[in-house]
Amino acid sequence: PGMGKSTTFTHLTKKIKLIDPTQWVYKIDLAKSWKELSRIKKCEIPESETLDYFLEHALKLETEREKLLFKDYQNGGKIVLMLDAFDEISPNYKGEVITLIQNFQKQSKNKRVFISTRPNDDILEEISKNLNAKFFYLQPHKEF
């Protein structure tokens, strides 16, 4: 805690948009997405619709126009998902999140996912085993 993972994600979101304005960049706080994950876990959402449901609700797409634009862009545009706080979600939902990420990555080559987590060996092994992932580590801040 306190290493700057969320702050780094916020900074990266802005940098990615500056480098390539054609990309849609979304930051989702997984710890705050428990309601959406709970509905998926309980199978209240048909499996074929879980990714769309999660993205629509976690991204807080409210108007029909927003939903249509996102759906249209999802079918070929460049999308970057920044999934923050993987380590803070309930262990009961980790499988659902990994499946959502796998489904998101299958949709197109133009989609990338960044995941922030504390360096827990079990979590890193699960991510490594299930996703084609590269790991980056933040160094602790040094006091002056």
Secondary structure, DSSP 8 states (H G I E B T S, - for coil): --SSHHHHHHHHHHHHHHH-TTSEEEEEEGGG-HHHHHHHHTT-S-GGGHHHHHHHHHTT--SHHHHHHHHHHHTTS-EEEEEE-GGGS-GGGHHHHHHHHHHHHHH-TTEEEEE-----HHHHHHHHHHS-------------
